[in-house]
Amino acid sequence: MKLDQNELKTIHGGEISFSVILGIGSIVSFVIGLIDGFVHPKACE
């Protein structure tokens, strides 16, 4: 059985979209920076 182009475009197969990966990565990066800011505070000069 062969699928045509329209049927191939509708198959997602459980993939994670690129925007979800970027969103999770940015949240993780923000939380790490927030924790690092509390652990290693910089004094104002």
N, CA, C and O atoms as a Maestro MAE file, in Angstrom:
{
 s_m_m2io_version
 :::
 2.0.0
}

f_m_ct {
 s_m_title
 :::
 protein
 m_atom[180] {
  # First column is atom index #
  i_m_mmod_type
  r_m_x_coord
  r_m_y_coord
  r_m_z_coord
  i_m_residue_number
  s_m_chain_name
  s_m_pdb_residue_name
  s_m_pdb_atom_name
  i_m_atomic_number
  :::
  1 25 0.845 -1.179 0.000 1 A "MET " " N  " 7
  2 3 0.000 0.000 0.000 1 A "MET " " CA " 6
  3 2 0.891 1.243 0.000 1 A "MET " " C  " 6
  4 15 1.762 1.391 0.857 1 A "MET " " O  " 8
  5 25 0.666 2.126 -0.960 2 A "LYS " " N  " 7
  6 3 1.440 3.361 -1.041 2 A "LYS " " CA " 6
  7 2 0.567 4.529 -0.628 2 A "LYS " " C  " 6
  8 15 -0.625 4.575 -0.930 2 A "LYS " " O  " 8
  9 25 1.184 5.470 0.066 3 A "LEU " " N  " 7
  10 3 0.474 6.674 0.489 3 A "LEU " " CA " 6
  11 2 0.840 7.814 -0.454 3 A "LEU " " C  " 6
  12 15 1.980 7.928 -0.906 3 A "LEU " " O  " 8
  13 25 -0.153 8.658 -0.740 4 A "ASP " " N  " 7
  14 3 0.163 9.818 -1.573 4 A "ASP " " CA " 6
  15 2 0.703 10.954 -0.692 4 A "ASP " " C  " 6
  16 15 0.772 10.818 0.530 4 A "ASP " " O  " 8
  17 25 1.077 12.051 -1.309 5 A "GLN " " N  " 7
  18 3 1.728 13.151 -0.585 5 A "GLN " " CA " 6
  19 2 0.844 13.739 0.508 5 A "GLN " " C  " 6
  20 15 1.346 14.064 1.585 5 A "GLN " " O  " 8
  21 25 -0.447 13.885 0.267 6 A "ASN " " N  " 7
  22 3 -1.342 14.462 1.276 6 A "ASN " " CA " 6
  23 2 -1.446 13.567 2.501 6 A "ASN " " C  " 6
  24 15 -1.488 14.058 3.629 6 A "ASN " " O  " 8
  25 25 -1.488 12.257 2.286 7 A "GLU " " N  " 7
  26 3 -1.557 11.329 3.415 7 A "GLU " " CA " 6
  27 2 -0.244 11.310 4.200 7 A "GLU " " C  " 6
  28 15 -0.256 11.163 5.422 7 A "GLU " " O  " 8
  29 25 0.876 11.457 3.512 8 A "LEU " " N  " 7
  30 3 2.155 11.483 4.195 8 A "LEU " " CA " 6
  31 2 2.294 12.728 5.068 8 A "LEU " " C  " 6
  32 15 2.907 12.677 6.134 8 A "LEU " " O  " 8
  33 25 1.721 13.850 4.612 9 A "LYS " " N  " 7
  34 3 1.814 15.092 5.385 9 A "LYS " " CA " 6
  35 2 0.954 15.061 6.638 9 A "LYS " " C  " 6
  36 15 1.230 15.796 7.586 9 A "LYS " " O  " 8
  37 25 -0.089 14.225 6.666 10 A "THR " " N  " 7
  38 3 -0.973 14.173 7.829 10 A "THR " " CA " 6
  39 2 -0.461 13.225 8.910 10 A "THR " " C  " 6
  40 15 -1.009 13.207 10.012 10 A "THR " " O  " 8
  41 25 0.570 12.443 8.623 11 A "ILE " " N  " 7
  42 3 1.104 11.511 9.610 11 A "ILE " " CA " 6
  43 2 2.085 12.259 10.507 11 A "ILE " " C  " 6
  44 15 3.023 12.887 10.017 11 A "ILE " " O  " 8
  45 25 1.871 12.193 11.809 12 A "HIS " " N  " 7
  46 3 2.762 12.846 12.750 12 A "HIS " " CA " 6
  47 2 3.546 11.818 13.565 12 A "HIS " " C  " 6
  48 15 4.701 12.080 13.902 12 A "HIS " " O  " 8
  49 25 2.996 10.713 13.881 13 A "GLY " " N  " 7
  50 3 3.724 9.623 14.521 13 A "GLY " " CA " 6
  51 2 4.277 9.923 15.900 13 A "GLY " " C  " 6
  52 15 5.316 9.377 16.271 13 A "GLY " " O  " 8
  53 25 3.623 10.764 16.660 14 A "GLY " " N  " 7
  54 3 4.044 11.023 18.027 14 A "GLY " " CA " 6
  55 2 5.254 11.923 18.161 14 A "GLY " " C  " 6
  56 15 5.915 11.921 19.199 14 A "GLY " " O  " 8
  57 25 5.549 12.684 17.140 15 A "GLU " " N  " 7
  58 3 6.709 13.564 17.236 15 A "GLU " " CA " 6
  59 2 6.406 14.754 18.143 15 A "GLU " " C  " 6
  60 15 5.250 15.153 18.288 15 A "GLU " " O  " 8
  61 25 7.431 15.309 18.742 16 A "ILE " " N  " 7
  62 3 7.286 16.505 19.556 16 A "ILE " " CA " 6
  63 2 7.604 17.691 18.660 16 A "ILE " " C  " 6
  64 15 8.632 17.703 17.983 16 A "ILE " " O  " 8
  65 25 6.742 18.672 18.654 17 A "SER " " N  " 7
  66 3 6.970 19.806 17.772 17 A "SER " " CA " 6
  67 2 8.160 20.628 18.250 17 A "SER " " C  " 6
  68 15 8.505 20.615 19.431 17 A "SER " " O  " 8
  69 25 8.773 21.333 17.327 18 A "PHE " " N  " 7
  70 3 9.979 22.107 17.616 18 A "PHE " " CA " 6
  71 2 9.687 23.216 18.617 18 A "PHE " " C  " 6
  72 15 10.544 23.542 19.439 18 A "PHE " " O  " 8
  73 25 8.493 23.803 18.564 19 A "SER " " N  " 7
  74 3 8.160 24.886 19.494 19 A "SER " " CA " 6
  75 2 8.050 24.381 20.927 19 A "SER " " C  " 6
  76 15 8.381 25.111 21.862 19 A "SER " " O  " 8
  77 25 7.589 23.144 21.117 20 A "VAL " " N  " 7
  78 3 7.506 22.582 22.464 20 A "VAL " " CA " 6
  79 2 8.911 22.385 23.027 20 A "VAL " " C  " 6
  80 15 9.146 22.664 24.203 20 A "VAL " " O  " 8
  81 25 9.840 21.913 22.216 21 A "ILE " " N  " 7
  82 3 11.218 21.730 22.659 21 A "ILE " " CA " 6
  83 2 11.839 23.072 23.022 21 A "ILE " " C  " 6
  84 15 12.526 23.182 24.037 21 A "ILE " " O  " 8
  85 25 11.603 24.101 22.197 22 A "LEU " " N  " 7
  86 3 12.132 25.429 22.500 22 A "LEU " " CA " 6
  87 2 11.530 25.998 23.771 22 A "LEU " " C  " 6
  88 15 12.231 26.619 24.570 22 A "LEU " " O  " 8
  89 25 10.225 25.789 23.965 23 A "GLY " " N  " 7
  90 3 9.572 26.286 25.175 23 A "GLY " " CA " 6
  91 2 10.121 25.634 26.431 23 A "GLY " " C  " 6
  92 15 10.412 26.319 27.412 23 A "GLY " " O  " 8
  93 25 10.263 24.330 26.407 24 A "ILE " " N  " 7
  94 3 10.785 23.620 27.578 24 A "ILE " " CA " 6
  95 2 12.240 24.026 27.830 24 A "ILE " " C  " 6
  96 15 12.640 24.216 28.979 24 A "ILE " " O  " 8
  97 25 13.013 24.156 26.785 25 A "GLY " " N  " 7
  98 3 14.409 24.564 26.933 25 A "GLY " " CA " 6
  99 2 14.547 25.961 27.511 25 A "GLY " " C  " 6
  100 15 15.419 26.206 28.345 25 A "GLY " " O  " 8
  101 25 13.690 26.883 27.075 26 A "SER " " N  " 7
  102 3 13.780 28.246 27.605 26 A "SER " " CA " 6
  103 2 13.345 28.305 29.065 26 A "SER " " C  " 6
  104 15 13.923 29.059 29.849 26 A "SER " " O  " 8
  105 25 12.351 27.534 29.438 27 A "ILE " " N  " 7
  106 3 11.907 27.510 30.837 27 A "ILE " " CA " 6
  107 2 12.999 26.915 31.723 27 A "ILE " " C  " 6
  108 15 13.281 27.445 32.798 27 A "ILE " " O  " 8
  109 25 13.611 25.829 31.284 28 A "VAL " " N  " 7
  110 3 14.685 25.203 32.058 28 A "VAL " " CA " 6
  111 2 15.869 26.164 32.200 28 A "VAL " " C  " 6
  112 15 16.453 26.276 33.278 28 A "VAL " " O  " 8
  113 25 16.218 26.850 31.123 29 A "SER " " N  " 7
  114 3 17.320 27.809 31.168 29 A "SER " " CA " 6
  115 2 17.014 28.960 32.118 29 A "SER " " C  " 6
  116 15 17.893 29.408 32.854 29 A "SER " " O  " 8
  117 25 15.778 29.438 32.107 30 A "PHE " " N  " 7
  118 3 15.382 30.526 33.006 30 A "PHE " " CA " 6
  119 2 15.454 30.090 34.468 30 A "PHE " " C  " 6
  120 15 15.947 30.838 35.313 30 A "PHE " " O  " 8
  121 25 14.973 28.898 34.769 31 A "VAL " " N  " 7
  122 3 14.988 28.399 36.149 31 A "VAL " " CA " 6
  123 2 16.421 28.200 36.631 31 A "VAL " " C  " 6
  124 15 16.734 28.519 37.778 31 A "VAL " " O  " 8
  125 25 17.288 27.683 35.779 32 A "ILE " " N  " 7
  126 3 18.693 27.505 36.165 32 A "ILE " " CA " 6
  127 2 19.333 28.862 36.442 32 A "ILE " " C  " 6
  128 15 20.073 29.005 37.415 32 A "ILE " " O  " 8
  129 25 19.060 29.855 35.606 33 A "GLY " " N  " 7
  130 3 19.594 31.193 35.833 33 A "GLY " " CA " 6
  131 2 19.049 31.826 37.098 33 A "GLY " " C  " 6
  132 15 19.774 32.529 37.801 33 A "GLY " " O  " 8
  133 25 17.789 31.587 37.394 34 A "LEU " " N  " 7
  134 3 17.175 32.129 38.605 34 A "LEU " " CA " 6
  135 2 17.812 31.517 39.851 34 A "LEU " " C  " 6
  136 15 18.136 32.232 40.799 34 A "LEU " " O  " 8
  137 25 17.987 30.212 39.849 35 A "ILE " " N  " 7
  138 3 18.621 29.535 40.992 35 A "ILE " " CA " 6
  139 2 20.066 30.000 41.142 35 A "ILE " " C  " 6
  140 15 20.531 30.241 42.256 35 A "ILE " " O  " 8
  141 25 20.776 30.128 40.022 36 A "ASP " " N  " 7
  142 3 22.165 30.580 40.071 36 A "ASP " " CA " 6
  143 2 22.258 32.011 40.605 36 A "ASP " " C  " 6
  144 15 23.225 32.352 41.287 36 A "ASP " " O  " 8
  145 25 21.276 32.839 40.307 37 A "GLY " " N  " 7
  146 3 21.265 34.199 40.821 37 A "GLY " " CA " 6
  147 2 21.104 34.253 42.324 37 A "GLY " " C  " 6
  148 15 21.664 35.137 42.973 37 A "GLY " " O  " 8
  149 25 20.357 33.338 42.885 38 A "PHE " " N  " 7
  150 3 20.204 33.294 44.340 38 A "PHE " " CA " 6
  151 2 21.421 32.667 45.022 38 A "PHE " " C  " 6
  152 15 21.796 33.076 46.121 38 A "PHE " " O  " 8
  153 25 22.031 31.686 44.380 39 A "VAL " " N  " 7
  154 3 23.155 30.990 44.986 39 A "VAL " " CA " 6
  155 2 24.437 31.830 44.899 39 A "VAL " " C  " 6
  156 15 25.228 31.858 45.842 39 A "VAL " " O  " 8
  157 25 24.639 32.513 43.765 40 A "HIS " " N  " 7
  158 3 25.839 33.322 43.560 40 A "HIS " " CA " 6
  159 2 25.442 34.769 43.254 40 A "HIS " " C  " 6
  160 15 25.540 35.203 42.107 40 A "HIS " " O  " 8
  161 25 24.999 35.515 44.259 41 A "PRO " " N  " 7
  162 3 24.581 36.901 43.974 41 A "PRO " " CA " 6
  163 2 25.800 37.797 43.693 41 A "PRO " " C  " 6
  164 15 26.865 37.637 44.290 41 A "PRO " " O  " 8
  165 25 25.608 38.725 42.783 42 A "LYS " " N  " 7
  166 3 26.675 39.680 42.456 42 A "LYS " " CA " 6
  167 2 26.429 40.971 43.247 42 A "LYS " " C  " 6
  168 15 25.311 41.485 43.282 42 A "LYS " " O  " 8
  169 25 27.465 41.472 43.864 43 A "ALA " " N  " 7
  170 3 27.346 42.713 44.620 43 A "ALA " " CA " 6
  171 2 27.443 43.892 43.676 43 A "ALA " " C  " 6
  172 15 28.257 43.890 42.753 43 A "ALA " " O  " 8
  173 25 26.616 44.897 43.903 44 A "CYS " " N  " 7
  174 3 26.667 46.104 43.087 44 A "CYS " " CA " 6
  175 2 27.895 46.920 43.478 44 A "CYS " " C  " 6
  176 15 28.187 47.083 44.663 44 A "CYS " " O  " 8
  177 25 28.606 47.427 42.488 45 A "GLU " " N  " 7
  178 3 29.803 48.211 42.771 45 A "GLU " " CA " 6
  179 2 29.537 49.688 42.556 45 A "GLU " " C  " 6
  180 15 30.433 50.511 42.746 45 A "GLU " " O  " 8
  :::
 }
 m_bond[179] {
  # First column is bond index #
  i_m_from
  i_m_to
  i_m_order
  :::
  1 1 2 1
  2 2 3 1
  3 3 4 2
  4 3 5 1
  5 5 6 1
  6 6 7 1
  7 7 8 2
  8 7 9 1
  9 9 10 1
  10 10 11 1
  11 11 12 2
  12 11 13 1
  13 13 14 1
  14 14 15 1
  15 15 16 2
  16 15 17 1
  17 17 18 1
  18 18 19 1
  19 19 20 2
  20 19 21 1
  21 21 22 1
  22 22 23 1
  23 23 24 2
  24 23 25 1
  25 25 26 1
  26 26 27 1
  27 27 28 2
  28 27 29 1
  29 29 30 1
  30 30 31 1
  31 31 32 2
  32 31 33 1
  33 33 34 1
  34 34 35 1
  35 35 36 2
  36 35 37 1
  37 37 38 1
  38 38 39 1
  39 39 40 2
  40 39 41 1
  41 41 42 1
  42 42 43 1
  43 43 44 2
  44 43 45 1
  45 45 46 1
  46 46 47 1
  47 47 48 2
  48 47 49 1
  49 49 50 1
  50 50 51 1
  51 51 52 2
  52 51 53 1
  53 53 54 1
  54 54 55 1
  55 55 56 2
  56 55 57 1
  57 57 58 1
  58 58 59 1
  59 59 60 2
  60 59 61 1
  61 61 62 1
  62 62 63 1
  63 63 64 2
  64 63 65 1
  65 65 66 1
  66 66 67 1
  67 67 68 2
  68 67 69 1
  69 69 70 1
  70 70 71 1
  71 71 72 2
  72 71 73 1
  73 73 74 1
  74 74 75 1
  75 75 76 2
  76 75 77 1
  77 77 78 1
  78 78 79 1
  79 79 80 2
  80 79 81 1
  81 81 82 1
  82 82 83 1
  83 83 84 2
  84 83 85 1
  85 85 86 1
  86 86 87 1
  87 87 88 2
  88 87 89 1
  89 89 90 1
  90 90 91 1
  91 91 92 2
  92 91 93 1
  93 93 94 1
  94 94 95 1
  95 95 96 2
  96 95 97 1
  97 97 98 1
  98 98 99 1
  99 99 100 2
  100 99 101 1
  101 101 102 1
  102 102 103 1
  103 103 104 2
  104 103 105 1
  105 105 106 1
  106 106 107 1
  107 107 108 2
  108 107 109 1
  109 109 110 1
  110 110 111 1
  111 111 112 2
  112 111 113 1
  113 113 114 1
  114 114 115 1
  115 115 116 2
  116 115 117 1
  117 117 118 1
  118 118 119 1
  119 119 120 2
  120 119 121 1
  121 121 122 1
  122 122 123 1
  123 123 124 2
  124 123 125 1
  125 125 126 1
  126 126 127 1
  127 127 128 2
  128 127 129 1
  129 129 130 1
  130 130 131 1
  131 131 132 2
  132 131 133 1
  133 133 134 1
  134 134 135 1
  135 135 136 2
  136 135 137 1
  137 137 138 1
  138 138 139 1
  139 139 140 2
  140 139 141 1
  141 141 142 1
  142 142 143 1
  143 143 144 2
  144 143 145 1
  145 145 146 1
  146 146 147 1
  147 147 148 2
  148 147 149 1
  149 149 150 1
  150 150 151 1
  151 151 152 2
  152 151 153 1
  153 153 154 1
  154 154 155 1
  155 155 156 2
  156 155 157 1
  157 157 158 1
  158 158 159 1
  159 159 160 2
  160 159 161 1
  161 161 162 1
  162 162 163 1
  163 163 164 2
  164 163 165 1
  165 165 166 1
  166 166 167 1
  167 167 168 2
  168 167 169 1
  169 169 170 1
  170 170 171 1
  171 171 172 2
  172 171 173 1
  173 173 174 1
  174 174 175 1
  175 175 176 2
  176 175 177 1
  177 177 178 1
  178 178 179 1
  179 179 180 2
  :::
 }
}
